[in-house]
Amino acid sequence: MKAFIIKSIVILFVTTGFTVNNLRNQTATIKATFDGFDEYGYSFLFTNEDDEEEIITFDSVSGDILKKYNLKDESLVGEEFEITYELVTVEDEDEETSSDKPVLKSIKKVE
């Protein structure tokens, strides 16, 4: 009986951890307007599900994406894109807290 309880607890922790990680690392695709590049990164404006305007900023973008769209060029400001990103959990230096960081996976200009 004791072995069964321990096994059940282990399965519960493994399953719970797996579910939380899967939810956190899912990708999302949105339509957003490029707002520009500054010292904080590449910013996009979008309307959330509550019909409120939000900004999402990517502190870095892959070289492949920058080859396709030079997001440092001001001529793309105001252009609409379909962007796919993933929220990745980042541990803070003190490792007592963590935060979710958006990572741009793909981008496509809406024509």
VMD Tcl script that builds the backbone (N, CA, C; Angstrom):
set m [mol new atoms 333]
animate dup $m
set s [atomselect $m all]
$s set {name element resname resid chain x y z} {
  {N N MET 1 A 0.820 -1.197 0.000}
  {CA C MET 1 A 0.000 0.000 0.000}
  {C C MET 1 A 0.861 1.257 0.000}
  {N N LYS 2 A 1.919 1.250 0.801}
  {CA C LYS 2 A 2.817 2.396 0.879}
  {C C LYS 2 A 3.467 2.675 -0.479}
  {N N ALA 3 A 3.873 1.617 -1.187}
  {CA C ALA 3 A 4.486 1.767 -2.505}
  {C C ALA 3 A 3.495 2.365 -3.498}
  {N N PHE 4 A 2.235 1.964 -3.391}
  {CA C PHE 4 A 1.202 2.493 -4.272}
  {C C PHE 4 A 1.021 3.993 -4.054}
  {N N ILE 5 A 0.989 4.439 -2.817}
  {CA C ILE 5 A 0.818 5.859 -2.490}
  {C C ILE 5 A 2.004 6.666 -3.004}
  {N N ILE 6 A 3.206 6.173 -2.778}
  {CA C ILE 6 A 4.399 6.876 -3.254}
  {C C ILE 6 A 4.391 6.971 -4.779}
  {N N LYS 7 A 4.047 5.864 -5.435}
  {CA C LYS 7 A 3.996 5.841 -6.897}
  {C C LYS 7 A 2.943 6.835 -7.399}
  {N N SER 8 A 1.805 6.908 -6.734}
  {CA C SER 8 A 0.743 7.844 -7.122}
  {C C SER 8 A 1.195 9.290 -6.977}
  {N N ILE 9 A 1.901 9.590 -5.899}
  {CA C ILE 9 A 2.396 10.946 -5.673}
  {C C ILE 9 A 3.419 11.322 -6.740}
  {N N VAL 10 A 4.316 10.430 -7.066}
  {CA C VAL 10 A 5.320 10.691 -8.104}
  {C C VAL 10 A 4.640 10.940 -9.444}
  {N N ILE 11 A 3.664 10.123 -9.788}
  {CA C ILE 11 A 2.944 10.298 -11.054}
  {C C ILE 11 A 2.229 11.647 -11.063}
  {N N LEU 12 A 1.632 12.032 -9.948}
  {CA C LEU 12 A 0.945 13.308 -9.859}
  {C C LEU 12 A 1.900 14.472 -10.098}
  {N N PHE 13 A 3.076 14.446 -9.464}
  {CA C PHE 13 A 4.055 15.528 -9.649}
  {C C PHE 13 A 4.578 15.579 -11.078}
  {N N VAL 14 A 4.868 14.440 -11.642}
  {CA C VAL 14 A 5.388 14.401 -13.015}
  {C C VAL 14 A 4.329 14.918 -13.979}
  {N N THR 15 A 3.099 14.473 -13.828}
  {CA C THR 15 A 2.022 14.904 -14.712}
  {C C THR 15 A 1.752 16.394 -14.563}
  {N N THR 16 A 1.702 16.895 -13.351}
  {CA C THR 16 A 1.456 18.311 -13.114}
  {C C THR 16 A 2.569 19.163 -13.702}
  {N N GLY 17 A 3.809 18.789 -13.486}
  {CA C GLY 17 A 4.933 19.531 -14.046}
  {C C GLY 17 A 4.915 19.526 -15.554}
  {N N PHE 18 A 4.570 18.390 -16.141}
  {CA C PHE 18 A 4.511 18.279 -17.593}
  {C C PHE 18 A 3.434 19.203 -18.149}
  {N N THR 19 A 2.272 19.237 -17.519}
  {CA C THR 19 A 1.174 20.064 -17.987}
  {C C THR 19 A 1.523 21.544 -17.896}
  {N N VAL 20 A 2.085 21.981 -16.779}
  {CA C VAL 20 A 2.450 23.390 -16.613}
  {C C VAL 20 A 3.481 23.795 -17.656}
  {N N ASN 21 A 4.500 22.978 -17.872}
  {CA C ASN 21 A 5.514 23.312 -18.871}
  {C C ASN 21 A 4.932 23.368 -20.267}
  {N N ASN 22 A 4.019 22.471 -20.599}
  {CA C ASN 22 A 3.410 22.503 -21.927}
  {C C ASN 22 A 2.595 23.761 -22.126}
  {N N LEU 23 A 1.849 24.197 -21.113}
  {CA C LEU 23 A 1.071 25.420 -21.244}
  {C C LEU 23 A 1.978 26.631 -21.394}
  {N N ARG 24 A 3.057 26.653 -20.669}
  {CA C ARG 24 A 3.959 27.801 -20.690}
  {C C ARG 24 A 4.693 27.893 -22.020}
  {N N ASN 25 A 5.035 26.790 -22.625}
  {CA C ASN 25 A 5.855 26.812 -23.833}
  {C C ASN 25 A 5.051 26.687 -25.118}
  {N N GLN 26 A 3.766 26.941 -25.063}
  {CA C GLN 26 A 2.970 26.914 -26.276}
  {C C GLN 26 A 3.240 28.167 -27.099}
  {N N THR 27 A 3.018 28.037 -28.379}
  {CA C THR 27 A 3.200 29.182 -29.256}
  {C C THR 27 A 1.860 29.865 -29.499}
  {N N ALA 28 A 1.926 31.129 -29.834}
  {CA C ALA 28 A 0.740 31.909 -30.168}
  {C C ALA 28 A 1.017 32.653 -31.462}
  {N N THR 29 A -0.023 32.831 -32.260}
  {CA C THR 29 A 0.085 33.591 -33.503}
  {C C THR 29 A -0.922 34.731 -33.443}
  {N N ILE 30 A -0.446 35.941 -33.718}
  {CA C ILE 30 A -1.299 37.125 -33.680}
  {C C ILE 30 A -0.979 38.018 -34.873}
  {N N LYS 31 A -1.917 38.904 -35.199}
  {CA C LYS 31 A -1.647 39.969 -36.159}
  {C C LYS 31 A -1.278 41.192 -35.347}
  {N N ALA 32 A -0.176 41.819 -35.727}
  {CA C ALA 32 A 0.326 42.958 -34.968}
  {C C ALA 32 A 0.963 43.973 -35.912}
  {N N THR 33 A 0.954 45.219 -35.486}
  {CA C THR 33 A 1.553 46.309 -36.253}
  {C C THR 33 A 2.924 46.612 -35.683}
  {N N PHE 34 A 3.926 46.665 -36.556}
  {CA C PHE 34 A 5.283 46.948 -36.105}
  {C C PHE 34 A 5.365 48.375 -35.594}
  {N N ASP 35 A 5.877 48.543 -34.373}
  {CA C ASP 35 A 5.941 49.851 -33.731}
  {C C ASP 35 A 7.358 50.422 -33.706}
  {N N GLY 36 A 8.345 49.602 -34.072}
  {CA C GLY 36 A 9.695 50.120 -34.157}
  {C C GLY 36 A 10.707 49.371 -33.307}
  {N N PHE 37 A 11.941 49.814 -33.427}
  {CA C PHE 37 A 13.075 49.225 -32.726}
  {C C PHE 37 A 13.712 50.300 -31.856}
  {N N ASP 38 A 14.023 49.942 -30.606}
  {CA C ASP 38 A 14.747 50.846 -29.712}
  {C C ASP 38 A 15.651 50.015 -28.807}
  {N N GLU 39 A 16.185 50.639 -27.759}
  {CA C GLU 39 A 17.139 49.933 -26.892}
  {C C GLU 39 A 16.508 48.745 -26.151}
  {N N TYR 40 A 15.168 48.681 -26.105}
  {CA C TYR 40 A 14.493 47.569 -25.428}
  {C C TYR 40 A 14.202 46.404 -26.361}
  {N N GLY 41 A 14.202 46.663 -27.664}
  {CA C GLY 41 A 13.971 45.591 -28.624}
  {C C GLY 41 A 13.023 45.994 -29.735}
  {N N TYR 42 A 12.353 44.992 -30.275}
  {CA C TYR 42 A 11.456 45.135 -31.417}
  {C C TYR 42 A 10.026 45.080 -30.900}
  {N N SER 43 A 9.276 46.167 -31.076}
  {CA C SER 43 A 7.937 46.258 -30.488}
  {C C SER 43 A 6.842 46.153 -31.542}
  {N N PHE 44 A 5.776 45.473 -31.141}
  {CA C PHE 44 A 4.602 45.288 -31.989}
  {C C PHE 44 A 3.355 45.631 -31.181}
  {N N LEU 45 A 2.403 46.310 -31.817}
  {CA C LEU 45 A 1.115 46.632 -31.210}
  {C C LEU 45 A 0.082 45.628 -31.693}
  {N N PHE 46 A -0.775 45.157 -30.784}
  {CA C PHE 46 A -1.843 44.253 -31.176}
  {C C PHE 46 A -3.042 44.477 -30.267}
  {N N THR 47 A -4.197 43.991 -30.687}
  {CA C THR 47 A -5.411 44.076 -29.891}
  {C C THR 47 A -5.647 42.712 -29.251}
  {N N ASN 48 A -5.764 42.704 -27.917}
  {CA C ASN 48 A -5.950 41.436 -27.209}
  {C C ASN 48 A -7.411 40.991 -27.264}
  {N N GLU 49 A -7.703 39.850 -26.621}
  {CA C GLU 49 A -9.053 39.282 -26.661}
  {C C GLU 49 A -10.084 40.157 -25.938}
  {N N ASP 50 A -9.641 41.091 -25.097}
  {CA C ASP 50 A -10.543 42.021 -24.420}
  {C C ASP 50 A -10.712 43.315 -25.216}
  {N N ASP 51 A -10.226 43.307 -26.461}
  {CA C ASP 51 A -10.308 44.453 -27.364}
  {C C ASP 51 A -9.516 45.657 -26.859}
  {N N GLU 52 A -8.432 45.379 -26.126}
  {CA C GLU 52 A -7.541 46.424 -25.639}
  {C C GLU 52 A -6.214 46.334 -26.373}
  {N N GLU 53 A -5.612 47.496 -26.643}
  {CA C GLU 53 A -4.337 47.524 -27.340}
  {C C GLU 53 A -3.198 47.186 -26.378}
  {N N GLU 54 A -2.307 46.318 -26.815}
  {CA C GLU 54 A -1.141 45.924 -26.028}
  {C C GLU 54 A 0.103 46.018 -26.890}
  {N N ILE 55 A 1.244 46.059 -26.221}
  {CA C ILE 55 A 2.534 46.047 -26.906}
  {C C ILE 55 A 3.281 44.797 -26.474}
  {N N ILE 56 A 3.871 44.114 -27.433}
  {CA C ILE 56 A 4.749 43.000 -27.125}
  {C C ILE 56 A 6.122 43.363 -27.688}
  {N N THR 57 A 7.157 43.184 -26.874}
  {CA C THR 57 A 8.508 43.546 -27.279}
  {C C THR 57 A 9.409 42.329 -27.224}
  {N N PHE 58 A 10.138 42.108 -28.289}
  {CA C PHE 58 A 11.101 41.018 -28.364}
  {C C PHE 58 A 12.485 41.625 -28.221}
  {N N ASP 59 A 13.231 41.216 -27.187}
  {CA C ASP 59 A 14.537 41.847 -26.960}
  {C C ASP 59 A 15.579 41.414 -27.973}
  {N N SER 60 A 15.329 40.321 -28.667}
  {CA C SER 60 A 16.224 39.907 -29.750}
  {C C SER 60 A 15.404 39.174 -30.808}
  {N N VAL 61 A 15.927 39.173 -32.015}
  {CA C VAL 61 A 15.281 38.517 -33.145}
  {C C VAL 61 A 16.354 37.755 -33.895}
  {N N SER 62 A 16.017 36.579 -34.374}
  {CA C SER 62 A 17.004 35.750 -35.073}
  {C C SER 62 A 17.499 36.427 -36.350}
  {N N GLY 63 A 18.705 36.055 -36.743}
  {CA C GLY 63 A 19.304 36.589 -37.964}
  {C C GLY 63 A 18.498 36.258 -39.201}
  {N N ASP 64 A 17.881 35.075 -39.225}
  {CA C ASP 64 A 17.067 34.679 -40.376}
  {C C ASP 64 A 15.875 35.616 -40.562}
  {N N ILE 65 A 15.232 35.984 -39.455}
  {CA C ILE 65 A 14.101 36.902 -39.542}
  {C C ILE 65 A 14.576 38.280 -39.982}
  {N N LEU 66 A 15.701 38.739 -39.437}
  {CA C LEU 66 A 16.210 40.064 -39.810}
  {C C LEU 66 A 16.674 40.116 -41.263}
  {N N LYS 67 A 17.095 38.986 -41.828}
  {CA C LYS 67 A 17.451 38.959 -43.250}
  {C C LYS 67 A 16.207 39.145 -44.113}
  {N N LYS 68 A 15.093 38.556 -43.657}
  {CA C LYS 68 A 13.849 38.651 -44.415}
  {C C LYS 68 A 13.208 40.030 -44.258}
  {N N TYR 69 A 13.182 40.540 -43.028}
  {CA C TYR 69 A 12.607 41.855 -42.734}
  {C C TYR 69 A 13.579 42.622 -41.853}
  {N N ASN 70 A 14.146 43.701 -42.375}
  {CA C ASN 70 A 15.073 44.506 -41.596}
  {C C ASN 70 A 14.279 45.366 -40.620}
  {N N LEU 71 A 14.033 44.813 -39.437}
  {CA C LEU 71 A 13.184 45.481 -38.459}
  {C C LEU 71 A 13.851 46.691 -37.812}
  {N N LYS 72 A 15.100 46.938 -38.142}
  {CA C LYS 72 A 15.757 48.151 -37.652}
  {C C LYS 72 A 15.489 49.326 -38.596}
  {N N ASP 73 A 14.906 49.029 -39.753}
  {CA C ASP 73 A 14.586 50.041 -40.754}
  {C C ASP 73 A 13.245 50.691 -40.409}
  {N N GLU 74 A 13.229 51.990 -40.302}
  {CA C GLU 74 A 12.024 52.736 -39.919}
  {C C GLU 74 A 10.908 52.621 -40.958}
  {N N SER 75 A 11.225 52.206 -42.183}
  {CA C SER 75 A 10.190 52.133 -43.224}
  {C C SER 75 A 9.152 51.041 -42.920}
  {N N LEU 76 A 9.447 50.103 -42.040}
  {CA C LEU 76 A 8.496 49.043 -41.700}
  {C C LEU 76 A 7.567 49.422 -40.545}
  {N N VAL 77 A 7.828 50.548 -39.896}
  {CA C VAL 77 A 6.959 51.002 -38.810}
  {C C VAL 77 A 5.561 51.253 -39.377}
  {N N GLY 78 A 4.553 50.699 -38.720}
  {CA C GLY 78 A 3.176 50.837 -39.171}
  {C C GLY 78 A 2.695 49.702 -40.055}
  {N N GLU 79 A 3.611 48.838 -40.474}
  {CA C GLU 79 A 3.236 47.695 -41.309}
  {C C GLU 79 A 2.658 46.583 -40.425}
  {N N GLU 80 A 1.671 45.860 -40.978}
  {CA C GLU 80 A 1.038 44.774 -40.227}
  {C C GLU 80 A 1.703 43.436 -40.552}
  {N N PHE 81 A 1.932 42.652 -39.510}
  {CA C PHE 81 A 2.566 41.349 -39.638}
  {C C PHE 81 A 1.756 40.294 -38.898}
  {N N GLU 82 A 1.886 39.072 -39.354}
  {CA C GLU 82 A 1.401 37.924 -38.594}
  {C C GLU 82 A 2.642 37.354 -37.913}
  {N N ILE 83 A 2.653 37.368 -36.588}
  {CA C ILE 83 A 3.826 36.905 -35.857}
  {C C ILE 83 A 3.469 35.689 -35.007}
  {N N THR 84 A 4.404 34.776 -34.922}
  {CA C THR 84 A 4.275 33.610 -34.062}
  {C C THR 84 A 5.387 33.700 -33.039}
  {N N TYR 85 A 5.002 33.546 -31.784}
  {CA C TYR 85 A 5.988 33.645 -30.709}
  {C C TYR 85 A 5.701 32.595 -29.646}
  {N N GLU 86 A 6.695 32.382 -28.811}
  {CA C GLU 86 A 6.588 31.438 -27.703}
  {C C GLU 86 A 6.992 32.157 -26.426}
  {N N LEU 87 A 6.295 31.883 -25.342}
  {CA C LEU 87 A 6.693 32.410 -24.041}
  {C C LEU 87 A 7.617 31.403 -23.380}
  {N N VAL 88 A 8.841 31.834 -23.111}
  {CA C VAL 88 A 9.856 30.977 -22.508}
  {C C VAL 88 A 10.127 31.475 -21.100}
  {N N THR 89 A 10.151 30.563 -20.145}
  {CA C THR 89 A 10.406 30.953 -18.764}
  {C C THR 89 A 11.890 31.193 -18.562}
  {N N VAL 90 A 12.197 32.349 -17.980}
  {CA C VAL 90 A 13.578 32.741 -17.722}
  {C C VAL 90 A 13.744 32.909 -16.218}
  {N N GLU 91 A 14.740 32.224 -15.659}
  {CA C GLU 91 A 15.042 32.357 -14.237}
  {C C GLU 91 A 15.833 33.637 -14.023}
  {N N ASP 92 A 15.429 34.429 -13.027}
  {CA C ASP 92 A 16.191 35.619 -12.689}
  {C C ASP 92 A 17.507 35.213 -12.038}
  {N N GLU 93 A 18.451 36.132 -11.995}
  {CA C GLU 93 A 19.789 35.818 -11.475}
  {C C GLU 93 A 19.760 35.247 -10.071}
  {N N ASP 94 A 18.862 35.733 -9.232}
  {CA C ASP 94 A 18.795 35.225 -7.864}
  {C C ASP 94 A 18.101 33.863 -7.792}
  {N N GLU 95 A 17.532 33.424 -8.901}
  {CA C GLU 95 A 16.852 32.140 -9.054}
  {C C GLU 95 A 15.699 31.946 -8.081}
  {N N GLU 96 A 15.243 33.022 -7.470}
  {CA C GLU 96 A 14.076 32.927 -6.611}
  {C C GLU 96 A 12.805 33.271 -7.366}
  {N N THR 97 A 12.952 33.959 -8.476}
  {CA C THR 97 A 11.796 34.321 -9.277}
  {C C THR 97 A 12.076 33.998 -10.739}
  {N N SER 98 A 11.009 33.915 -11.495}
  {CA C SER 98 A 11.149 33.687 -12.930}
  {C C SER 98 A 10.116 34.541 -13.647}
  {N N SER 99 A 10.340 34.740 -14.928}
  {CA C SER 99 A 9.405 35.512 -15.738}
  {C C SER 99 A 9.309 34.872 -17.112}
  {N N ASP 100 A 8.232 35.178 -17.805}
  {CA C ASP 100 A 8.050 34.669 -19.156}
  {C C ASP 100 A 8.538 35.712 -20.154}
  {N N LYS 101 A 9.380 35.251 -21.060}
  {CA C LYS 101 A 9.972 36.121 -22.077}
  {C C LYS 101 A 9.430 35.695 -23.440}
  {N N PRO 102 A 8.875 36.639 -24.237}
  {CA C PRO 102 A 8.406 36.263 -25.559}
  {C C PRO 102 A 9.585 36.101 -26.527}
  {N N VAL 103 A 9.564 35.013 -27.281}
  {CA C VAL 103 A 10.605 34.744 -28.268}
  {C C VAL 103 A 9.932 34.633 -29.631}
  {N N LEU 104 A 10.342 35.505 -30.548}
  {CA C LEU 104 A 9.761 35.527 -31.890}
  {C C LEU 104 A 10.222 34.306 -32.669}
  {N N LYS 105 A 9.250 33.526 -33.173}
  {CA C LYS 105 A 9.558 32.307 -33.927}
  {C C LYS 105 A 9.454 32.535 -35.432}
  {N N SER 106 A 8.420 33.274 -35.862}
  {CA C SER 106 A 8.273 33.538 -37.289}
  {C C SER 106 A 7.500 34.839 -37.489}
  {N N ILE 107 A 7.655 35.388 -38.668}
  {CA C ILE 107 A 7.002 36.655 -38.994}
  {C C ILE 107 A 6.677 36.655 -40.478}
  {N N LYS 108 A 5.498 37.187 -40.799}
  {CA C LYS 108 A 5.060 37.253 -42.195}
  {C C LYS 108 A 4.266 38.538 -42.378}
  {N N LYS 109 A 4.677 39.312 -43.368}
  {CA C LYS 109 A 3.994 40.582 -43.632}
  {C C LYS 109 A 2.601 40.314 -44.204}
  {N N VAL 110 A 1.612 41.014 -43.651}
  {CA C VAL 110 A 0.236 40.874 -44.127}
  {C C VAL 110 A 0.073 41.812 -45.310}
  {N N GLU 111 A -0.325 41.262 -46.419}
  {CA C GLU 111 A -0.492 42.045 -47.664}
  {C C GLU 111 A -1.910 42.526 -47.814}
}
mol reanalyze $m
mol bondsrecalc $m
mol representation Tube
mol addrep $m
